Amino acid sequence: MGTNTFHVAMYPWFAIGHLTSYLQISNKLAERGHKISFLMPRNTIPKLEHFNRHPDLISFIPITIPQVNGLPLSSETTADLPFSMHSLLMTAMDLTKPVIEVSLRQLRPHMVFFDFTYWLPALASRLGIKALHYCPISPATVGYLISPERKLHEKSLSEADLINPPPNFPPSAIRLKPHEARGLATATVKHYGKGISFMERQLISFTSCDAIVFKTCREMEGPYCDYLESQMRKQVFLAGPVLPDPPTSTLEEKWVTWLGSFKPKTVIFCAFGSECILKSNQFEELLLGFELTEMPFLAALKPPIGAETVESALPEGFKERTKERGVVYGEWVQQQLILSHPSVGCFVTHCGSGSLTEAMVNECQLVLLPHAGDQFINARIMSGDLKVGVEVEKSEDGLFTREAVCKVVRAAMDNDSEVGQVVKTNHAKWREFLISKELENSYVDDLVQKLHGLLKS
């Protein structure tokens, strides 16, 4: 390795969205000659190997998941488990600490990127390694939920606390609705891993690392980054948008044929990621909303809670009524390639950060239907701060109706409506900004400079 290159170990939370996000930044660093040792669950490596653009510089180090009572033996990532079992996987990940210590002693990286393993900074410090919290979640979310201003070490957050942002939070459109605040207040105090709450885990991770790195641009989230830097008293580095590499595969023939049978910009594409599972009544309302639009649609959804298959959960008569123009598909789809297909005019998303990044660099209109956690805040940034998407209205108990889905999809796709024009214009502006190669290069080069500076400090 040259004198100007460094060696980074990566140890993200075992969720596919986190692993792929870390692999994307690994590719950008390896492109510049830096060496990466990526610690990953053994059987998950083959699933992500094809995203490794620099196998000469990025090595996968297999990790065996320790046995934990109640955790199914073959499970390695959150995609293998219902949400209720994520805490057990976190317990298993915490139990890898001795193995990680041995690995870091052998690998001797200059720094380690981590997120949920709150014990890593202290371990890295003992070994003379810098620990950087590489956070795939937006700075706005972190600032809103776990700013030190909220005095979380003194009290648990209540629903009332979370409806509004902390006192010195930057001016923005971000507010939580009562049902969202209630869900998040409950989630933050729940154990996430053995003997530690989700909130404590995050607080220790942010306050004990050497610096925080966010996957965002100053132009989009600058005020939130400044706010966090002053609140956390940590240097905040930005990696830029870290766009996924263009797919090396081509779209499956069945989708090429199906999408190709519709006019440009007329198809609704809906995908909610590998972990978002709807209740059966909301699954039905969503699909009936698509039917009401009278437009063609492709919905890639997991079977709803309690259903074995997507087929068995379809509303009565739905398949017959929509068979010419609608597909509901329960397996994985090539989201990136579908989003860029000329026929797709609208993307209905759960607002996971990876999906939003993919959507922002394509031309389809955004319809926002956040499901949990940071997705609510992502939705407010997209609909309120950046005005690039329209959010589906929900009732006070957090439920949406078919009419609400239909109304928003139609408004977003209607170029003559005021809403449609605003989001289309703003989306086009931000898309141009994000896809400029100079933008990405300047951010990654700047990050590399900052990392060199940190190693010297």
C-alpha positions as CSV (number, residue, x, y, z in Angstrom):
1,M,0.0,0.0,0.0
2,G,1.2,3.5,-0.9
3,T,2.0,6.1,1.8
4,N,-1.1,8.0,0.9
5,T,-3.5,5.1,1.2
6,F,-5.1,3.8,4.4
7,H,-6.8,0.5,5.5
8,V,-10.4,0.6,6.7
9,A,-12.3,-2.2,8.5
10,M,-16.1,-2.1,8.0
11,Y,-18.5,-3.6,10.6
12,P,-22.1,-2.5,10.0
13,W,-25.2,-3.6,11.6
14,F,-26.4,-6.9,10.0
15,A,-29.3,-5.4,8.0
16,I,-29.1,-5.6,4.2
17,G,-29.6,-1.8,3.8
18,H,-26.7,-1.1,6.2
19,L,-24.4,-3.7,4.6
20,T,-25.1,-2.5,1.0
21,S,-24.6,1.1,2.2
22,Y,-21.2,0.2,3.7
23,L,-20.3,-1.7,0.5
24,Q,-21.1,1.4,-1.6
25,I,-18.7,3.6,0.4
26,S,-16.1,0.8,0.3
27,N,-16.2,0.8,-3.5
28,K,-15.7,4.6,-3.6
29,L,-12.7,4.4,-1.2
30,A,-11.2,1.4,-3.0
31,E,-11.5,3.3,-6.3
32,R,-9.0,5.7,-4.8
33,G,-6.6,2.9,-3.8
34,H,-7.6,2.4,-0.2
35,K,-7.8,-1.1,1.3
36,I,-11.0,-2.4,2.9
37,S,-11.5,-5.3,5.2
38,F,-15.3,-5.9,5.4
39,L,-16.4,-8.0,8.3
40,M,-19.7,-9.8,7.3
41,P,-21.8,-12.8,8.3
42,R,-20.4,-15.9,6.5
43,N,-23.4,-16.9,4.4
44,T,-24.3,-13.3,3.5
45,I,-21.1,-12.8,1.6
46,P,-22.2,-14.7,-1.6
47,K,-25.4,-12.5,-1.6
48,L,-23.4,-9.3,-1.7
49,E,-20.2,-10.3,-3.5
50,H,-21.4,-9.1,-6.9
51,F,-21.5,-5.5,-5.5
52,N,-17.8,-5.6,-4.9
53,R,-16.3,-3.5,-7.7
54,H,-12.7,-3.9,-6.4
55,P,-12.0,-7.5,-5.3
56,D,-8.3,-6.7,-5.3
57,L,-8.8,-4.1,-2.5
58,I,-12.0,-5.1,-0.8
59,S,-11.7,-8.4,1.2
60,F,-14.7,-10.0,3.0
61,I,-13.8,-11.4,6.4
62,P,-16.4,-14.0,7.3
63,I,-18.0,-13.8,10.8
64,T,-19.9,-16.7,12.3
65,I,-23.0,-15.6,14.2
66,P,-22.9,-16.8,17.9
67,Q,-25.8,-18.9,19.1
68,V,-28.4,-17.0,21.1
69,N,-31.3,-18.6,22.7
70,G,-34.4,-18.1,20.6
71,L,-32.5,-16.9,17.5
72,P,-33.1,-19.4,14.5
73,L,-29.8,-21.0,13.6
74,S,-29.5,-20.0,10.0
75,S,-30.4,-16.3,10.5
76,E,-27.7,-13.8,9.8
77,T,-29.3,-10.5,8.8
78,T,-32.5,-8.7,9.7
79,A,-34.0,-9.9,6.4
80,D,-34.0,-13.4,7.8
81,L,-36.1,-12.5,10.8
82,P,-39.4,-10.8,11.9
83,F,-38.9,-7.4,13.4
84,S,-39.6,-8.8,16.9
85,M,-36.4,-10.9,16.7
86,H,-34.0,-8.1,15.6
87,S,-33.0,-7.6,19.2
88,L,-31.8,-11.2,19.4
89,L,-29.6,-10.7,16.3
90,M,-28.2,-7.6,18.0
91,T,-27.4,-9.7,21.1
92,A,-25.5,-12.1,18.8
93,M,-23.7,-9.3,17.1
94,D,-22.6,-8.0,20.5
95,L,-21.3,-11.4,21.3
96,T,-18.9,-11.2,18.3
97,K,-16.8,-8.7,20.3
98,P,-13.9,-11.1,21.2
99,V,-13.7,-12.3,17.5
100,I,-13.7,-8.7,16.3
101,E,-10.9,-7.9,18.7
102,V,-8.8,-10.8,17.3
103,S,-9.6,-9.8,13.7
104,L,-8.6,-6.1,14.3
105,R,-5.4,-7.2,16.0
106,Q,-4.5,-9.3,13.0
107,L,-5.7,-6.9,10.3
108,R,-4.3,-3.8,12.0
109,P,-6.5,-1.3,10.0
110,H,-6.0,2.5,10.5
111,M,-9.7,2.9,11.2
112,V,-12.9,1.1,11.6
113,F,-16.4,2.2,10.3
114,F,-19.3,1.0,12.5
115,D,-22.8,1.9,13.4
116,F,-24.8,-0.1,16.0
117,T,-21.9,-1.9,17.8
118,Y,-21.5,0.7,20.6
119,W,-18.6,-1.2,22.2
120,L,-16.4,-0.8,19.1
121,P,-14.9,2.7,19.8
122,A,-13.5,1.7,23.2
123,L,-12.1,-1.5,21.7
124,A,-10.6,0.3,18.7
125,S,-9.1,3.0,21.0
126,R,-7.3,0.3,23.0
127,L,-5.7,-1.0,19.8
128,G,-4.8,2.4,18.5
129,I,-7.4,2.4,15.8
130,K,-9.7,5.3,15.0
131,A,-13.5,4.5,15.2
132,L,-15.8,6.3,12.8
133,H,-19.6,6.2,13.1
134,Y,-20.6,5.8,9.4
135,C,-24.3,6.5,9.6
136,P,-26.6,5.5,6.8
137,I,-29.5,7.3,8.6
138,S,-29.9,11.0,7.7
139,P,-28.4,13.7,10.0
140,A,-31.9,15.2,10.3
141,T,-33.2,12.0,11.9
142,V,-30.3,11.7,14.3
143,G,-30.6,15.4,15.3
144,Y,-34.4,15.2,15.7
145,L,-34.5,12.0,17.8
146,I,-31.3,11.7,19.8
147,S,-29.8,15.2,20.1
148,P,-28.1,15.7,23.5
149,E,-30.5,18.6,24.0
150,R,-33.2,16.0,24.7
151,K,-31.2,15.0,27.9
152,L,-31.8,11.3,27.1
153,H,-29.5,10.1,29.9
154,E,-31.9,11.7,32.4
155,K,-35.3,10.6,31.1
156,S,-37.1,8.5,28.5
157,L,-38.7,10.3,25.6
158,S,-42.5,10.6,25.6
159,E,-44.9,11.0,22.7
160,A,-45.3,14.7,23.6
161,D,-41.5,15.2,23.5
162,L,-41.1,13.8,20.0
163,I,-44.0,15.6,18.3
164,N,-41.7,18.7,18.0
165,P,-38.0,18.9,17.3
166,P,-35.4,19.8,20.1
167,P,-35.2,23.5,20.9
168,N,-32.2,24.5,18.7
169,F,-33.0,22.2,15.8
170,P,-32.7,24.0,12.4
171,P,-36.0,25.5,11.0
172,S,-37.6,22.8,8.9
173,A,-40.8,21.1,7.9
174,I,-40.0,18.1,10.1
175,R,-42.6,17.3,12.7
176,L,-43.9,13.9,13.9
177,K,-47.6,13.0,14.0
178,P,-48.9,11.6,17.3
179,H,-49.0,8.0,16.2
180,E,-45.4,8.2,14.8
181,A,-44.1,9.9,18.0
182,R,-45.9,7.2,20.1
183,G,-44.3,4.4,18.1
184,L,-40.8,5.9,18.2
185,A,-41.0,6.8,21.9
186,T,-41.8,3.1,22.6
187,A,-39.1,1.8,20.2
188,T,-36.3,3.9,21.7
189,V,-36.7,2.5,25.2
190,K,-37.0,-1.1,24.1
191,H,-34.1,-3.4,24.6
192,Y,-32.0,-3.7,21.5
193,G,-29.5,-6.4,22.4
194,K,-29.1,-7.7,25.9
195,G,-29.4,-5.2,28.7
196,I,-29.3,-2.0,26.6
197,S,-32.0,0.1,24.9
198,F,-31.9,1.2,21.3
199,M,-31.4,4.8,22.5
200,E,-28.5,4.0,24.8
201,R,-26.8,2.1,22.1
202,Q,-27.1,5.0,19.7
203,L,-26.0,7.6,22.2
204,I,-22.9,5.7,23.2
205,S,-22.1,5.0,19.5
206,F,-22.3,8.7,18.6
207,T,-20.6,10.2,21.7
208,S,-17.7,7.7,21.9
209,C,-16.6,7.6,18.3
210,D,-13.7,9.7,16.9
211,A,-15.9,11.3,14.2
212,I,-19.3,10.9,12.5
213,V,-19.6,10.3,8.7
214,F,-23.0,10.9,7.0
215,K,-24.0,9.8,3.5
216,T,-25.4,13.2,2.4
217,C,-24.5,16.6,0.9
218,R,-24.2,19.9,2.6
219,E,-26.5,21.4,-0.1
220,M,-29.3,19.1,1.1
221,E,-28.8,18.7,4.8
222,G,-26.1,21.3,5.8
223,P,-28.0,22.9,8.7
224,Y,-28.7,19.5,10.3
225,C,-25.0,18.5,10.0
226,D,-23.9,21.8,11.7
227,Y,-26.5,21.3,14.4
228,L,-25.2,17.8,15.2
229,E,-21.5,18.9,15.1
230,S,-22.3,21.4,17.8
231,Q,-24.6,19.1,19.9
232,M,-22.5,16.0,19.7
233,R,-19.2,17.9,20.0
234,K,-17.8,15.6,17.3
235,Q,-16.4,16.3,13.8
236,V,-19.0,15.5,11.2
237,F,-17.7,14.5,7.8
238,L,-19.9,14.1,4.7
239,A,-19.4,11.4,2.1
240,G,-21.7,13.0,-0.5
241,P,-24.7,11.2,-2.0
242,V,-22.8,7.8,-2.4
243,L,-24.9,6.8,-5.3
244,P,-25.2,3.1,-6.0
245,D,-23.1,2.0,-9.0
246,P,-25.0,1.4,-12.2
247,P,-26.3,-2.2,-12.3
248,T,-24.1,-4.6,-14.2
249,S,-27.1,-6.9,-14.9
250,T,-30.0,-6.3,-17.3
251,L,-33.7,-6.3,-16.5
252,E,-35.3,-9.7,-16.5
253,E,-37.1,-10.5,-19.7
254,K,-40.5,-10.8,-18.1
255,W,-40.3,-7.2,-16.8
256,V,-38.9,-5.9,-20.1
257,T,-41.9,-7.4,-21.9
258,W,-44.5,-6.4,-19.3
259,L,-43.3,-2.8,-18.8
260,G,-42.7,-2.4,-22.5
261,S,-46.4,-2.9,-23.2
262,F,-47.3,0.5,-21.6
263,K,-46.8,4.1,-22.7
264,P,-43.9,6.1,-21.2
265,K,-44.3,7.4,-17.7
266,T,-47.7,5.7,-17.1
267,V,-46.8,2.8,-14.7
268,I,-47.0,3.0,-10.9
269,F,-44.1,1.1,-9.3
270,C,-44.4,0.3,-5.6
271,A,-41.7,-1.4,-3.6
272,F,-41.3,-1.5,0.2
273,G,-38.0,-3.2,0.7
274,S,-37.1,-6.5,2.2
275,E,-38.3,-5.7,5.8
276,C,-41.5,-3.7,5.5
277,I,-44.5,-5.9,6.1
278,L,-47.9,-4.4,6.1
279,K,-51.0,-5.4,8.1
280,S,-53.5,-7.2,5.8
281,N,-56.0,-4.4,5.9
282,Q,-53.4,-1.8,4.8
283,F,-52.1,-4.2,2.2
284,E,-55.6,-4.4,0.7
285,E,-56.1,-0.6,0.9
286,L,-52.8,0.0,-0.9
287,L,-53.7,-2.3,-3.8
288,L,-57.3,-1.1,-4.0
289,G,-55.9,2.5,-4.2
290,F,-53.8,1.4,-7.2
291,E,-56.9,-0.1,-8.8
292,L,-58.8,3.1,-8.3
293,T,-56.2,5.1,-10.2
294,E,-57.1,3.1,-13.3
295,M,-53.4,3.1,-14.2
296,P,-51.0,0.2,-14.8
297,F,-49.1,-0.9,-11.7
298,L,-46.3,-3.2,-10.5
299,A,-46.3,-3.7,-6.7
300,A,-43.4,-5.6,-5.2
301,L,-44.5,-6.4,-1.7
302,K,-43.9,-8.9,1.0
303,P,-47.0,-11.0,2.0
304,P,-48.8,-9.0,4.8
305,I,-48.7,-10.1,8.4
306,G,-50.4,-13.5,8.8
307,A,-50.4,-14.4,5.1
308,E,-48.2,-17.1,3.6
309,T,-48.2,-15.7,0.1
310,V,-49.1,-12.4,-1.7
311,E,-51.7,-14.3,-3.8
312,S,-53.6,-15.5,-0.8
313,A,-53.8,-11.9,0.6
314,L,-55.2,-10.2,-2.5
315,P,-58.6,-8.5,-2.1
316,E,-61.5,-10.5,-3.4
317,G,-61.9,-10.3,-7.2
318,F,-58.9,-8.0,-7.4
319,K,-56.8,-10.3,-9.7
320,E,-59.5,-10.7,-12.3
321,R,-60.4,-7.0,-12.3
322,T,-56.7,-5.8,-12.7
323,K,-55.2,-8.7,-14.7
324,E,-54.6,-6.6,-17.8
325,R,-52.7,-3.8,-16.1
326,G,-51.6,-4.9,-12.6
327,V,-49.0,-7.2,-11.1
328,V,-48.5,-7.9,-7.4
329,Y,-45.2,-9.7,-6.9
330,G,-43.9,-11.2,-3.6
331,E,-40.3,-11.9,-4.5
332,W,-37.2,-9.6,-4.9
333,V,-37.2,-7.3,-7.9
334,Q,-34.4,-5.4,-9.7
335,Q,-35.5,-2.1,-8.2
336,Q,-32.8,0.1,-9.7
337,L,-33.5,-1.2,-13.2
338,I,-37.3,-0.9,-12.9
339,L,-37.0,2.7,-11.6
340,S,-35.1,3.7,-14.7
341,H,-37.5,2.0,-17.2
342,P,-39.2,4.6,-19.5
343,S,-42.7,3.3,-18.7
344,V,-42.4,3.9,-14.9
345,G,-43.9,7.3,-14.1
346,C,-44.4,7.0,-10.3
347,F,-42.6,5.3,-7.4
348,V,-44.6,4.6,-4.3
349,T,-41.9,4.1,-1.6
350,H,-41.7,3.3,2.2
351,C,-39.0,6.0,2.3
352,G,-36.0,3.8,3.3
353,S,-32.9,5.9,2.6
354,G,-31.4,3.5,0.0
355,S,-34.7,3.5,-2.0
356,L,-34.9,7.3,-1.9
357,T,-31.3,7.7,-3.2
358,E,-32.2,5.3,-6.1
359,A,-35.4,7.2,-6.8
360,M,-33.8,10.7,-6.7
361,V,-31.5,9.9,-9.6
362,N,-34.4,8.6,-11.7
363,E,-37.2,10.6,-13.3
364,C,-40.3,9.0,-11.8
365,Q,-42.5,11.0,-9.5
366,L,-42.3,10.2,-5.8
367,V,-45.2,9.1,-3.6
368,L,-44.2,8.8,0.0
369,L,-45.7,6.2,2.4
370,P,-43.4,5.9,5.4
371,H,-43.8,2.8,7.5
372,A,-41.5,3.1,10.6
373,G,-38.6,4.7,12.3
374,D,-36.4,7.2,10.3
375,Q,-38.7,6.8,7.3
376,F,-41.2,9.3,8.8
377,I,-38.4,12.0,8.9
378,N,-37.1,11.0,5.5
379,A,-40.7,11.6,4.1
380,R,-40.9,15.1,5.7
381,I,-37.5,16.0,4.2
382,M,-38.6,14.9,0.8
383,S,-42.1,16.4,0.9
384,G,-41.4,19.5,3.0
385,D,-37.8,20.6,2.9
386,L,-37.0,19.5,-0.7
387,K,-40.5,19.3,-2.1
388,V,-39.6,16.4,-4.4
389,G,-42.5,14.1,-3.4
390,V,-46.0,13.9,-2.1
391,E,-46.9,12.1,1.1
392,V,-50.0,9.9,1.5
393,E,-52.3,11.2,4.2
394,K,-53.0,9.0,7.2
395,S,-55.6,9.1,9.9
396,E,-54.7,9.8,13.6
397,D,-54.1,6.1,14.2
398,G,-51.7,5.9,11.3
399,L,-53.9,4.2,8.7
400,F,-54.3,5.2,5.1
401,T,-57.3,4.6,2.8
402,R,-57.4,3.5,-0.9
403,E,-58.9,7.0,-1.7
404,A,-55.9,8.7,-0.1
405,V,-53.5,6.5,-2.1
406,C,-55.3,7.1,-5.4
407,K,-55.6,10.9,-4.8
408,V,-51.8,11.4,-4.2
409,V,-50.7,9.1,-7.0
410,R,-52.9,10.9,-9.4
411,A,-51.8,14.4,-8.2
412,A,-48.1,13.4,-8.4
413,M,-48.5,12.0,-11.9
414,D,-50.6,14.9,-13.3
415,N,-48.2,17.3,-14.9
416,D,-51.0,19.9,-15.0
417,S,-51.7,19.8,-11.3
418,E,-50.0,22.4,-9.1
419,V,-48.6,19.6,-6.9
420,G,-47.4,17.6,-9.9
421,Q,-45.6,20.6,-11.4
422,V,-43.9,21.5,-8.1
423,V,-42.5,18.1,-7.3
424,K,-41.5,17.4,-10.9
425,T,-39.6,20.7,-11.2
426,N,-37.8,20.2,-7.8
427,H,-37.1,16.5,-8.5
428,A,-35.5,17.4,-11.9
429,K,-33.4,20.1,-10.2
430,W,-32.0,17.8,-7.5
431,R,-31.6,14.9,-9.9
432,E,-29.3,17.0,-12.1
433,F,-27.4,18.1,-9.0
434,L,-26.9,14.5,-7.7
435,I,-25.9,12.8,-10.9
436,S,-23.0,15.2,-11.6
437,K,-19.9,13.1,-11.4
438,E,-17.9,16.1,-10.1
439,L,-20.2,16.4,-7.1
440,E,-19.6,12.8,-6.0
441,N,-15.9,12.9,-6.6
442,S,-15.4,16.2,-4.8
443,Y,-17.2,14.8,-1.7
444,V,-15.4,11.5,-1.6
445,D,-12.0,13.2,-2.2
446,D,-12.8,15.7,0.6
447,L,-13.8,12.8,2.9
448,V,-10.4,11.1,2.1
449,Q,-8.6,14.3,3.1
450,K,-10.5,14.5,6.3
451,L,-9.7,10.9,7.2
452,H,-6.0,11.5,6.6
453,G,-6.3,14.5,8.9
454,L,-8.0,12.4,11.6
455,L,-5.2,9.8,11.4
456,K,-2.6,12.5,12.0
457,S,-4.5,13.9,15.0
